[in-house]
Amino acid sequence: MAFPQSFMDELMSRSDIVDVVSSYVQLSRKGSNLFGLCPFHSEKTGSFSVSPDKQIYYCFGCKKGGSVINFIMEIENLSFPDAVRFLAKRAGMEVPEEEGNREAARHRQRLLDLNRDAARFYYQTLQQPEGAAVRAYLEKRQILRATAVKFGMGASPDAWDALLLAMTKKGYTKAELLDAGLVVRNKNGGLYDKFRNRLMLPVIDTRGDVVAFGSRVLDKSEPKYMNSSETPVYSKRRVLYGLNLAKKTKRPNIILCEGNLDIVTLHQAGFDNAVASMGTALTVEQTRLLSRFTKELVLCYDNDDAGKIATDRALQILNHSEFSVKVLQLPRRLVDGQYVKQDADDFIKFQGPDAFERLLRGSENGVEFRMAQVAGKYDLTQDESRVAYCEEISTLLASLPSAAEQEIYTLRAAQTAGITPEAMKLEVRRAFKRNAARERRAELRRSLNPASQLQPRERTLHYENLRSARAEEGVLRLLLMDSTLFPRDIPLQASDFSSPLLGRAFSLLWQERSEGKEPSLSLLTPYFSSEEMSHLTAVYQQPESRQNASQALDDYIRIIHTEAEKRADSQQDPLLLATEKYKGKK
């Protein structure tokens, strides 16, 4: 173990899973367990359960589960040691570190400290003569000094090694600067600053740490925007620019935009609920992060083709989620007799905050946006185009989760196409059947070729010997439920198990029991992947009667031994193995 067992026992006793999970998920009691909306996938009906008795969580929808440590690892995107440190800090405990873990934690903290000092360097440069060009650019963009301070904006000097020299003078190594993505190595092996002569925008996570930087060039050179690469402290899929400020908003929703400077302008105009993804389309990880602060999203991407594609992709991710989703479409602006695209920054500057507020209040929901996108593809004065529209729109309507939504939008689609509601409903039913048939065919392909089709978590669930594996699962449940049922000496070896995963889990739990401790699922966390822990949690949460538990244990052990003997005999006798395979096909 990376941490002393006595420390882990104390940590687990102070980290009640209900208390920890409740700070992220709203839970309500149903029987002996508590339920809520899963923070790890989008859903409208709560399938996420927490068991106070077993101190585990499990989602019946996405199949994720584990101990309180697994929960923190998943929701905070932390490694096992960092999740332990997170819970220890929450519980007010000092962490006894081993040398290897101390070094990893120290390195991570050094990178965060380096990012913070780099942000201060850029901020100070903005105030000095070297920052004059960036100050002029901010004035041109109508960004006030107070706003620049609020976002911690800075300037990178027009020099090759200004940051490199400043940070090494502070005691940071060149290796740390490379790991933080602040310097780049040239072909000759030398180092130079990654960001030069740019407006600097520090990326701050919801815990207040500077994890990365965004930047914008001041002239026409390329690339116009440059962001930090991924580092040990930064994953762009899991961060949203401006969320550290937007999480404090009093507004009922969060506005999702494309560009960092859109966010700056919106906040300055009074829309302090705006955030932006970090140069990527909206990700599932970002939706999980957003779900901790709001249940209503407004998509406000640019009104060009790329923005419309990004909006459609975001709506697909948010489909069937707990979010209420709206789309704010920015109108094009007339310039020299031509209509040109504009982003949120342009709209605020030319139309003002009041006009944006009116657009925000009148924003359409996601279904309306997607229906308008489909309708825009077709000339609905032509019969052939009307038929093609009906086919495409019926596929969209058939995917809606709510019967009420289907009814309402089917009537609207019928009006748009100029056909009767009955005819459109028939098209939707046909589309639903096509979708269902497609799903059945996909399921059939997966069943015929499980090795290539199944996802990693499903491969974990696959057993070579189902009869033995079910008995092995029962042994694990009983060992976790009441270890006093077991004899003094170990009744099974890991080699007796047909499932290596279950055998490893049994050995670790038995070791805990042999040391006079009560076996617990949390013990297994550092030894198994998140997929394996989810599977073991699924095994543990299955019902197991306490009545006749001793007899059930004897039966489980007998089945495991019997099946293990069959495997041993089959390995020794090829003819017997062939016979067994033949019997299995009959």
FIMI-910528 format. One record per residue (C-alpha): residue number from 0; residue in one letter; x, y, z. Coordinates in Angstrom, 1 decimal, always signed. Example, Ala and Ser with C-alpha at 12.3 -4.5 7.8 and 13.67 -1.06 7.14 Angstrom:
REM FIMI-910528
 num residu     px     py     pz
   0      a  +12.3   -4.5   +7.8
   1      s  +13.7   -1.1   +7.1
END
This chain:
REM FIMI-910528
 num residu     px     py     pz
   0      m   +0.0   +0.0   +0.0
   1      a   +1.2   +3.5   -0.7
   2      f   -0.3   +4.7   +2.6
   3      p   -0.2   +3.0   +6.0
   4      q   -3.3   +0.9   +6.6
   5      s   -4.0   +2.6   +9.9
   6      f   -4.1   +5.9   +8.1
   7      m   -6.4   +4.6   +5.5
   8      d   -8.8   +3.1   +8.1
   9      e   -9.0   +6.4   +9.9
  10      l   -9.5   +8.3   +6.6
  11      m  -12.4   +6.0   +5.6
  12      s  -14.0   +6.3   +8.9
  13      r  -13.9  +10.1   +8.5
  14      s  -15.1  +10.1   +4.9
  15      d  -18.7   +8.9   +5.0
  16      i  -19.7   +8.3   +1.4
  17      v  -23.1  +10.0   +1.8
  18      d  -21.5  +13.2   +3.1
  19      v  -18.9  +13.3   +0.4
  20      v  -21.2  +12.5   -2.5
  21      s  -23.9  +14.9   -1.3
  22      s  -21.6  +17.8   -1.9
  23      y  -21.7  +16.9   -5.6
  24      v  -25.1  +15.2   -6.1
  25      q  -28.5  +15.9   -4.7
  26      l  -29.6  +12.6   -3.0
  27      s  -33.0  +11.4   -1.8
  28      r  -33.6   +8.3   +0.3
  29      k  -35.4   +5.3   -1.2
  30      g  -35.5   +2.4   +1.2
  31      s  -32.0   +1.7   +2.6
  32      n  -30.2   +3.5   -0.2
  33      l  -30.0   +7.1   -1.5
  34      f  -30.6   +8.0   -5.2
  35      g  -29.8  +11.0   -7.5
  36      l  -28.9  +12.0  -11.0
  37      c  -25.6  +10.4  -12.0
  38      p  -22.7  +13.0  -12.3
  39      f  -20.8  +10.7  -14.7
  40      h  -23.4  +10.5  -17.5
  41      s  -26.4  +12.5  -18.7
  42      e  -29.7  +11.3  -17.5
  43      k  -33.1  +12.7  -16.4
  44      t  -34.2   +9.8  -14.1
  45      g  -31.9   +9.1  -11.2
  46      s  -30.2   +5.8  -11.5
  47      f  -27.2   +6.7   -9.3
  48      s  -27.3   +5.0   -5.9
  49      v  -25.3   +5.4   -2.7
  50      s  -25.3   +2.7   +0.0
  51      p  -24.6   +4.0   +3.5
  52      d  -24.3   +0.5   +4.9
  53      k  -21.8   -0.8   +2.3
  54      q  -20.2   +2.6   +1.8
  55      i  -20.3   +2.3   -2.0
  56      y  -21.9   +4.1   -4.9
  57      y  -23.2   +2.5   -8.1
  58      c  -24.9   +3.8  -11.2
  59      f  -27.3   +1.4  -12.8
  60      g  -27.2   +3.5  -16.0
  61      c  -23.5   +3.9  -16.9
  62      k  -22.3   +1.0  -14.5
  63      k  -19.7   +3.1  -12.7
  64      g  -19.2   +2.3   -9.1
  65      g  -16.8   +1.9   -6.2
  66      s  -15.8   +3.4   -2.8
  67      v  -15.6   +7.0   -1.8
  68      i  -12.1   +7.1   -3.1
  69      n  -13.2   +5.9   -6.5
  70      f  -15.9   +8.6   -6.5
  71      i  -13.4  +11.4   -5.9
  72      m  -10.9   +9.9   -8.4
  73      e  -13.7  +10.0  -11.0
  74      i  -15.4  +13.3  -10.4
  75      e  -12.2  +15.3   -9.6
  76      n  -10.1  +13.6  -12.3
  77      l   -7.5  +12.6   -9.7
  78      s   -5.1   +9.6   -9.3
  79      f   -5.5   +7.3   -6.3
  80      p   -2.8   +9.1   -4.2
  81      d   -4.2  +12.5   -5.1
  82      a   -7.8  +11.4   -4.2
  83      v   -6.5  +10.2   -0.8
  84      r   -4.9  +13.6   -0.3
  85      f   -8.1  +15.3   -1.3
  86      l  -10.1  +13.4   +1.2
  87      a   -7.5  +13.8   +3.9
  88      k   -7.5  +17.6   +3.4
  89      r  -11.3  +17.5   +3.6
  90      a  -11.1  +15.5   +6.9
  91      g   -8.3  +17.7   +8.4
  92      m   -5.8  +14.8   +8.4
  93      e   -2.1  +14.9   +7.7
  94      v   -1.0  +12.5   +5.0
  95      p   +1.9  +10.2   +5.7
  96      e   +3.7  +10.1   +2.3
  97      e   +6.0   +7.5   +0.9
  98      e   +9.0   +8.8   -1.0
  99      g   +7.6   +8.0   -4.4
 100      n   +4.3   +9.6   -3.7
 101      r   +5.9  +12.6   -2.0
 102      e   +7.9  +13.2   -5.2
 103      a   +4.9  +13.0   -7.5
 104      a   +2.8  +15.3   -5.3
 105      r   +5.7  +17.7   -5.0
 106      h   +6.1  +17.7   -8.8
 107      r   +2.5  +18.5   -9.4
 108      q   +2.5  +21.3   -6.8
 109      r   +5.7  +22.7   -8.4
 110      l   +4.0  +22.9  -11.7
 111      l   +1.0  +24.7  -10.2
 112      d   +3.3  +27.1   -8.4
 113      l   +5.2  +27.6  -11.6
 114      n   +2.0  +28.4  -13.5
 115      r   +1.0  +30.9  -10.7
 116      d   +4.3  +32.6  -10.9
 117      a   +4.2  +32.7  -14.7
 118      a   +0.8  +34.3  -14.5
 119      r   +2.2  +36.9  -12.1
 120      f   +5.1  +37.5  -14.4
 121      y   +2.8  +38.1  -17.4
 122      y   +0.5  +40.3  -15.3
 123      q   +3.4  +42.5  -14.1
 124      t   +4.7  +42.7  -17.7
 125      l   +1.4  +44.1  -18.8
 126      q   +1.9  +47.0  -16.4
 127      q   +5.4  +47.8  -17.6
 128      p   +6.7  +49.4  -20.8
 129      e   +7.1  +46.0  -22.4
 130      g   +3.3  +45.6  -22.1
 131      a   +2.4  +48.7  -24.0
 132      a   +1.3  +46.9  -27.2
 133      v   -1.0  +44.6  -25.2
 134      r   -2.5  +47.5  -23.3
 135      a   -3.2  +49.2  -26.6
 136      y   -4.8  +46.0  -27.9
 137      l   -7.0  +45.8  -24.8
 138      e   -8.1  +49.4  -25.3
 139      k   -8.9  +48.7  -28.9
 140      r  -11.0  +45.7  -27.8
 141      q  -12.7  +47.9  -25.2
 142      i  -11.6  +45.7  -22.4
 143      l  -11.5  +47.8  -19.2
 144      r   -8.6  +47.6  -16.8
 145      a  -10.9  +46.3  -14.0
 146      t  -11.9  +43.4  -16.3
 147      a   -8.3  +42.6  -17.2
 148      v   -7.5  +42.5  -13.5
 149      k  -10.5  +40.3  -12.8
 150      f   -9.4  +37.7  -15.4
 151      g   -5.7  +38.0  -14.4
 152      m   -4.7  +39.1  -17.9
 153      g   -1.1  +39.6  -18.8
 154      a   +1.4  +40.2  -21.6
 155      s   +4.2  +37.9  -22.8
 156      p   +7.2  +40.0  -23.9
 157      d   +8.4  +40.2  -27.4
 158      a  +11.5  +38.2  -26.5
 159      w  +12.7  +34.6  -26.9
 160      d  +13.6  +33.8  -23.3
 161      a  +12.1  +36.4  -21.0
 162      l   +9.9  +33.9  -19.0
 163      l  +12.6  +31.2  -19.1
 164      l  +15.1  +33.6  -17.4
 165      a  +12.6  +34.9  -14.9
 166      m  +11.4  +31.5  -13.8
 167      t  +14.8  +29.9  -13.6
 168      k  +15.9  +32.8  -11.5
 169      k  +13.1  +31.9   -9.1
 170      g  +14.5  +28.4   -8.8
 171      y  +12.4  +26.5  -11.3
 172      t  +14.2  +24.0  -13.5
 173      k  +14.2  +23.8  -17.2
 174      a  +12.6  +20.4  -17.0
 175      e   +9.7  +21.8  -14.9
 176      l   +9.2  +24.6  -17.5
 177      l   +9.0  +22.0  -20.2
 178      d   +6.6  +19.8  -18.2
 179      a   +4.4  +22.9  -17.7
 180      g   +4.4  +23.6  -21.4
 181      l   +5.8  +27.1  -20.9
 182      v   +8.9  +26.6  -23.0
 183      v   +9.6  +24.7  -26.2
 184      r  +12.8  +22.9  -27.3
 185      n  +14.3  +23.9  -30.7
 186      k  +16.0  +21.6  -33.2
 187      n  +19.4  +22.2  -31.6
 188      g  +18.1  +21.3  -28.1
 189      g  +17.9  +24.8  -26.8
 190      l  +14.8  +26.2  -25.1
 191      y  +12.7  +29.3  -25.8
 192      d   +9.4  +30.7  -24.5
 193      k   +6.3  +29.2  -26.0
 194      f   +4.3  +32.5  -25.6
 195      r   +5.9  +35.6  -27.1
 196      n   +4.3  +39.1  -27.8
 197      r   +0.8  +37.9  -26.9
 198      l   -2.1  +38.8  -24.7
 199      m   -2.1  +36.2  -22.0
 200      l   -5.2  +34.7  -20.4
 201      p   -4.5  +32.4  -17.5
 202      v   -6.8  +29.4  -17.2
 203      i   -8.0  +28.9  -13.7
 204      d   -9.9  +25.8  -12.5
 205      t  -12.7  +25.8  -10.0
 206      r  -10.3  +25.3   -7.1
 207      g   -8.4  +28.5   -8.0
 208      d   -5.3  +26.9   -9.4
 209      v   -3.7  +28.3  -12.6
 210      v   -3.6  +25.1  -14.7
 211      a   -2.8  +26.5  -18.2
 212      f   -2.8  +29.6  -20.5
 213      g   -4.7  +30.9  -23.5
 214      s   -3.2  +33.6  -25.6
 215      r   -4.0  +35.8  -28.6
 216      v   -1.6  +37.4  -31.1
 217      l   -1.6  +41.2  -31.5
 218      d   -1.1  +41.4  -35.2
 219      k   -2.1  +39.3  -38.3
 220      s   +0.4  +36.6  -37.7
 221      e   -0.5  +32.9  -37.1
 222      p   -1.6  +31.1  -35.1
 223      k   -4.1  +33.8  -33.9
 224      y   -4.9  +31.8  -30.8
 225      m   -2.5  +29.6  -28.9
 226      n   -3.3  +27.5  -25.8
 227      s   -1.2  +25.4  -23.5
 228      s   -0.7  +21.8  -24.5
 229      e   -1.8  +19.1  -22.1
 230      t   +0.3  +18.7  -19.0
 231      p   +0.2  +16.7  -15.7
 232      v   -2.0  +19.5  -14.2
 233      y   -4.1  +20.3  -17.3
 234      s   -6.6  +18.4  -19.5
 235      k   -8.5  +20.6  -21.9
 236      r  -11.4  +18.2  -21.9
 237      r  -12.0  +18.7  -18.2
 238      v  -11.7  +22.5  -18.0
 239      l  -13.9  +25.5  -19.0
 240      y  -12.5  +29.0  -19.3
 241      g  -14.2  +31.4  -16.9
 242      l  -16.0  +28.7  -14.8
 243      n  -14.0  +29.8  -11.7
 244      l  -16.0  +33.1  -12.0
 245      a  -19.2  +31.9  -13.6
 246      k  -19.8  +29.3  -10.8
 247      k  -20.6  +32.3   -8.5
 248      t  -23.3  +33.8  -10.8
 249      k  -26.8  +34.6   -9.5
 250      r  -28.3  +34.0  -13.0
 251      p  -30.2  +30.8  -13.5
 252      n  -28.1  +29.4  -16.3
 253      i  -24.6  +29.2  -17.8
 254      i  -23.9  +30.5  -21.3
 255      l  -21.4  +28.4  -23.3
 256      c  -19.4  +30.2  -26.0
 257      e  -16.5  +29.4  -28.3
 258      g  -13.8  +32.1  -27.6
 259      n  -12.1  +33.2  -24.4
 260      l  -12.4  +36.9  -25.3
 261      d  -16.2  +36.4  -25.9
 262      i  -16.3  +35.4  -22.2
 263      v  -14.3  +38.4  -21.1
 264      t  -16.7  +40.8  -23.0
 265      l  -19.8  +39.1  -21.7
 266      h  -18.6  +39.2  -18.1
 267      q  -17.8  +42.9  -18.6
 268      a  -21.3  +43.5  -19.9
 269      g  -22.9  +41.9  -16.9
 270      f  -23.3  +38.3  -18.1
 271      d  -21.1  +36.7  -15.5
 272      n  -22.5  +33.3  -16.3
 273      a  -20.5  +32.8  -19.5
 274      v  -17.8  +30.1  -20.0
 275      a  -15.9  +28.7  -23.0
 276      s  -14.4  +25.3  -23.9
 277      m  -10.7  +25.2  -24.4
 278      g  -10.3  +25.0  -28.2
 279      t  -12.4  +21.8  -28.4
 280      a  -16.1  +21.0  -28.9
 281      l  -18.1  +20.4  -25.7
 282      t  -17.0  +17.2  -24.0
 283      v  -18.8  +14.8  -21.7
 284      e  -16.3  +15.6  -19.0
 285      q  -17.2  +19.3  -19.3
 286      t  -20.9  +18.6  -19.0
 287      r  -20.2  +16.7  -15.7
 288      l  -18.3  +19.7  -14.4
 289      l  -21.2  +22.1  -15.5
 290      s  -23.8  +19.9  -13.8
 291      r  -22.3  +20.8  -10.4
 292      f  -23.3  +24.4  -10.9
 293      t  -26.4  +24.6  -13.1
 294      k  -29.1  +22.5  -14.8
 295      e  -29.7  +25.0  -17.6
 296      l  -27.3  +25.7  -20.5
 297      v  -27.5  +28.3  -23.3
 298      l  -25.4  +27.5  -26.3
 299      c  -24.1  +30.7  -27.9
 300      y  -21.6  +29.6  -30.6
 301      d  -20.6  +31.7  -33.6
 302      n  -23.2  +32.0  -36.4
 303      d  -21.0  +30.5  -39.1
 304      d  -21.1  +26.9  -40.4
 305      a  -18.5  +25.8  -37.9
 306      g  -20.5  +27.3  -35.0
 307      k  -23.7  +25.5  -36.2
 308      i  -21.8  +22.2  -36.4
 309      a  -20.5  +22.7  -32.9
 310      t  -24.0  +23.5  -31.6
 311      d  -25.4  +20.4  -33.2
 312      r  -22.6  +18.2  -31.7
 313      a  -23.2  +19.8  -28.3
 314      l  -26.9  +19.1  -28.5
 315      q  -26.2  +15.4  -29.3
 316      i  -24.0  +15.2  -26.2
 317      l  -26.7  +16.9  -24.1
 318      n  -29.6  +14.8  -25.5
 319      h  -31.3  +12.7  -22.8
 320      s  -29.4  +14.7  -20.2
 321      e  -30.7  +16.4  -17.0
 322      f  -29.9  +19.8  -18.6
 323      s  -32.5  +22.2  -19.9
 324      v  -30.8  +23.4  -23.1
 325      k  -31.5  +26.5  -25.2
 326      v  -29.7  +27.9  -28.3
 327      l  -29.0  +31.6  -28.7
 328      q  -28.5  +32.3  -32.4
 329      l  -26.6  +35.5  -33.1
 330      p  -27.9  +37.4  -36.1
 331      r  -25.5  +38.3  -38.9
 332      r  -24.4  +41.9  -39.2
 333      l  -24.7  +44.1  -42.3
 334      v  -21.3  +45.5  -43.3
 335      d  -20.9  +47.4  -46.6
 336      g  -24.0  +45.8  -48.0
 337      q  -23.1  +42.3  -47.0
 338      y  -24.1  +40.2  -44.0
 339      v  -21.2  +38.9  -42.1
 340      k  -20.9  +36.5  -39.1
 341      q  -20.5  +37.8  -35.6
 342      d  -19.6  +36.3  -32.3
 343      a  -20.8  +37.3  -28.8
 344      d  -18.0  +39.9  -28.5
 345      d  -19.0  +41.6  -31.8
 346      f  -22.7  +41.6  -30.8
 347      i  -22.1  +43.2  -27.4
 348      k  -19.9  +45.9  -29.0
 349      f  -22.3  +46.8  -31.9
 350      q  -25.8  +46.0  -30.4
 351      g  -25.1  +46.4  -26.7
 352      p  -25.9  +44.4  -23.5
 353      d  -29.7  +45.1  -23.6
 354      a  -30.0  +43.6  -27.1
 355      f  -28.1  +40.5  -25.9
 356      e  -30.3  +40.2  -22.9
 357      r  -33.4  +40.2  -25.2
 358      l  -31.8  +37.5  -27.3
 359      l  -31.0  +35.5  -24.2
 360      r  -34.6  +35.6  -23.0
 361      g  -35.9  +34.6  -26.4
 362      s  -33.4  +31.8  -27.1
 363      e  -34.9  +28.7  -28.5
 364      n  -34.6  +25.3  -27.1
 365      g  -32.3  +22.6  -28.6
 366      v  -35.1  +20.8  -30.5
 367      e  -36.3  +23.9  -32.2
 368      f  -32.7  +24.7  -33.3
 369      r  -32.2  +21.3  -34.8
 370      m  -35.6  +21.4  -36.5
 371      a  -34.7  +24.7  -38.1
 372      q  -31.4  +23.4  -39.2
 373      v  -33.1  +20.5  -41.0
 374      a  -35.7  +22.7  -42.6
 375      g  -33.0  +25.0  -43.8
 376      k  -31.6  +22.3  -46.0
 377      y  -34.7  +21.9  -48.2
 378      d  -36.8  +23.9  -50.6
 379      l  -40.2  +23.1  -49.1
 380      t  -42.0  +24.4  -52.1
 381      q  -40.9  +21.4  -54.0
 382      d  -42.6  +18.0  -53.4
 383      e  -39.4  +16.0  -53.6
 384      s  -37.7  +18.2  -51.0
 385      r  -40.8  +18.0  -48.8
 386      v  -40.5  +14.2  -48.9
 387      a  -36.8  +14.3  -48.1
 388      y  -37.5  +16.7  -45.2
 389      c  -40.1  +14.4  -43.7
 390      e  -37.7  +11.5  -43.8
 391      e  -34.9  +13.4  -42.0
 392      i  -37.1  +15.2  -39.5
 393      s  -38.9  +12.0  -38.6
 394      t  -35.6  +10.5  -37.6
 395      l  -34.9  +13.4  -35.3
 396      l  -38.3  +13.3  -33.8
 397      a  -38.2   +9.6  -33.2
 398      s  -35.1  +10.1  -31.0
 399      l  -36.8  +12.5  -28.6
 400      p  -37.1  +10.9  -25.1
 401      s  -40.4  +12.5  -24.1
 402      a  -43.8  +11.6  -25.6
 403      a  -45.0  +15.1  -25.0
 404      e  -42.0  +16.5  -27.0
 405      q  -42.7  +14.1  -29.8
 406      e  -46.4  +15.1  -29.9
 407      i  -45.7  +18.9  -29.9
 408      y  -42.8  +18.9  -32.4
 409      t  -44.4  +16.4  -34.7
 410      l  -47.3  +18.8  -35.2
 411      r  -44.9  +21.6  -35.9
 412      a  -43.0  +19.5  -38.4
 413      a  -46.3  +18.6  -40.1
 414      q  -47.1  +22.3  -40.5
 415      t  -43.7  +23.0  -41.9
 416      a  -43.9  +20.2  -44.4
 417      g  -47.5  +21.0  -45.3
 418      i  -48.8  +17.5  -44.6
 419      t  -51.4  +16.2  -42.1
 420      p  -50.3  +15.5  -38.5
 421      e  -51.4  +11.9  -39.0
 422      a  -49.1  +11.4  -41.9
 423      m  -46.2  +12.9  -40.0
 424      k  -46.9  +10.7  -37.0
 425      l  -46.8   +7.7  -39.3
 426      e  -43.4   +8.8  -40.5
 427      v  -42.1   +9.2  -36.9
 428      r  -43.3   +5.7  -36.0
 429      r  -41.6   +4.2  -39.1
 430      a  -38.4   +6.1  -38.1
 431      f  -38.6   +4.7  -34.5
 432      k  -38.9   +1.2  -35.9
 433      r  -35.9   +1.8  -38.2
 434      n  -33.9   +3.0  -35.2
 435      a  -34.9   +0.0  -33.1
 436      a  -34.0   -2.4  -35.9
 437      r  -30.6   -0.7  -36.3
 438      e  -30.0   -1.1  -32.6
 439      r  -31.0   -4.8  -32.7
 440      r  -28.6   -5.5  -35.6
 441      a  -25.8   -3.7  -33.8
 442      e  -26.5   -5.8  -30.7
 443      l  -26.5   -9.0  -32.8
 444      r  -23.1   -8.1  -34.2
 445      r  -21.8   -7.5  -30.8
 446      s  -23.1  -10.9  -29.6
 447      l  -21.6  -12.7  -32.6
 448      n  -18.2  -11.1  -32.1
 449      p  -17.8  -10.0  -28.5
 450      a  -14.0   -9.8  -28.5
 451      s  -13.9   -7.1  -31.1
 452      q  -17.2   -5.3  -30.4
 453      l  -17.4   -5.0  -26.6
 454      q  -16.1   -2.0  -24.8
 455      p  -13.4   -2.5  -22.1
 456      r  -15.9   -2.5  -19.2
 457      e  -18.0   -5.1  -20.9
 458      r  -15.0   -7.3  -21.5
 459      t  -14.4   -7.1  -17.8
 460      l  -17.9   -8.5  -17.2
 461      h  -17.3  -11.4  -19.6
 462      y  -16.7  -14.8  -17.9
 463      e  -15.3  -17.9  -19.5
 464      n  -17.1  -20.1  -17.0
 465      l  -20.4  -18.5  -15.9
 466      r  -21.3  -21.2  -13.4
 467      s  -18.1  -20.9  -11.5
 468      a  -18.0  -17.1  -11.8
 469      r  -21.4  -16.7  -10.2
 470      a  -20.3  -18.8   -7.3
 471      e  -17.1  -16.7   -7.1
 472      e  -19.2  -13.5   -7.0
 473      g  -21.2  -15.0   -4.1
 474      v  -18.1  -15.8   -2.2
 475      l  -16.9  -12.2   -2.5
 476      r  -20.3  -10.8   -1.4
 477      l  -20.3  -13.0   +1.7
 478      l  -16.7  -12.1   +2.5
 479      l  -17.5   -8.4   +2.3
 480      m  -20.9   -8.9   +4.1
 481      d  -19.8  -11.1   +7.0
 482      s  -16.3  -12.5   +7.1
 483      t  -17.1  -14.5  +10.3
 484      l  -18.9  -17.0   +8.0
 485      f  -15.6  -18.2   +6.7
 486      p  -13.4  -20.9   +8.4
 487      r  -10.1  -19.9  +10.0
 488      d   -8.0  -21.3   +7.2
 489      i   -8.4  -20.0   +3.6
 490      p  -10.9  -22.2   +1.8
 491      l   -9.9  -21.1   -1.7
 492      q   -6.8  -20.1   -3.6
 493      a   -6.8  -17.4   -6.4
 494      s   -6.0  -20.2   -8.8
 495      d   -9.3  -21.9   -8.0
 496      f  -11.2  -18.9   -9.5
 497      s  -12.1  -19.0  -13.2
 498      s  -12.1  -15.2  -13.2
 499      p   -8.6  -13.8  -12.6
 500      l  -10.3  -10.5  -11.5
 501      l  -12.4  -12.2   -8.9
 502      g   -9.5  -14.3   -7.7
 503      r   -7.3  -11.3   -7.2
 504      a  -10.0   -9.5   -5.3
 505      f  -10.6  -12.5   -3.0
 506      s   -6.8  -12.8   -2.2
 507      l   -6.6   -9.2   -1.2
 508      l   -9.7   -9.3   +0.9
 509      w   -8.6  -12.5   +2.6
 510      q   -5.3  -10.9   +3.4
 511      e   -7.2   -8.1   +5.1
 512      r   -9.3  -10.7   +7.0
 513      s   -6.2  -12.7   +8.1
 514      e   -4.8   -9.6   +9.7
 515      g   -7.8   -9.3  +11.9
 516      k   -9.5   -6.5   +9.9
 517      e  -12.9   -6.4   +8.3
 518      p  -12.6   -6.7   +4.5
 519      s  -13.8   -3.6   +2.6
 520      l  -14.2   -2.6   -1.0
 521      s  -12.1   +0.5   -0.5
 522      l   -9.0   -1.7   +0.2
 523      l   -9.1   -2.8   -3.5
 524      t   -9.1   +0.7   -5.0
 525      p   -5.3   +1.1   -5.5
 526      y   -5.0   -2.4   -7.1
 527      f   -7.7   -2.2   -9.7
 528      s   -8.7   +0.0  -12.6
 529      s  -11.8   +2.1  -12.5
 530      e  -13.6   -0.4  -14.9
 531      e  -12.6   -3.3  -12.6
 532      m  -13.7   -1.5   -9.5
 533      s  -17.1   -0.7  -11.2
 534      h  -17.5   -4.4  -11.9
 535      l  -16.6   -5.4   -8.4
 536      t  -19.1   -2.8   -7.0
 537      a  -21.8   -4.3   -9.3
 538      v  -21.0   -7.7   -7.8
 539      y  -21.2   -6.4   -4.2
 540      q  -24.4   -4.4   -4.7
 541      q  -26.3   -7.5   -5.9
 542      p  -28.6   -9.0   -3.3
 543      e  -27.3  -11.8   -1.1
 544      s  -29.6  -13.3   +1.6
 545      r  -28.2  -13.6   +5.1
 546      q  -30.6  -16.5   +5.8
 547      n  -28.8  -19.8   +5.2
 548      a  -25.6  -17.8   +4.4
 549      s  -23.4  -20.6   +5.7
 550      q  -25.1  -23.2   +3.5
 551      a  -24.8  -20.8   +0.5
 552      l  -21.0  -20.3   +1.2
 553      d  -20.5  -24.1   +1.3
 554      d  -22.4  -24.5   -2.0
 555      y  -20.4  -21.6   -3.6
 556      i  -17.0  -23.2   -2.5
 557      r  -18.1  -26.6   -3.7
 558      i  -19.0  -25.3   -7.2
 559      i  -15.7  -23.4   -7.5
 560      h  -13.7  -26.5   -6.6
 561      t  -15.7  -28.7   -8.9
 562      e  -15.2  -26.4  -11.9
 563      a  -11.5  -25.9  -11.1
 564      e  -11.0  -29.6  -11.1
 565      k  -12.8  -29.8  -14.5
 566      r  -10.4  -27.2  -15.9
 567      a   -7.4  -29.0  -14.6
 568      d   -8.6  -32.3  -16.1
 569      s   -9.3  -30.7  -19.4
 570      q   -5.8  -29.2  -19.6
 571      q   -4.3  -32.6  -19.0
 572      d   -6.5  -34.5  -21.4
 573      p   -7.0  -33.0  -24.9
 574      l   -9.6  -35.6  -25.7
 575      l  -11.7  -34.7  -22.7
 576      l  -11.4  -31.0  -23.5
 577      a  -12.7  -31.7  -27.0
 578      t  -15.6  -33.7  -25.5
 579      e  -16.5  -30.9  -23.1
 580      k  -16.5  -28.4  -26.0
 581      y  -18.8  -30.7  -27.9
 582      k  -21.2  -31.1  -25.0
 583      g  -21.3  -27.3  -24.6
 584      k  -22.5  -26.9  -28.2
 585      k  -25.4  -29.4  -27.8
END
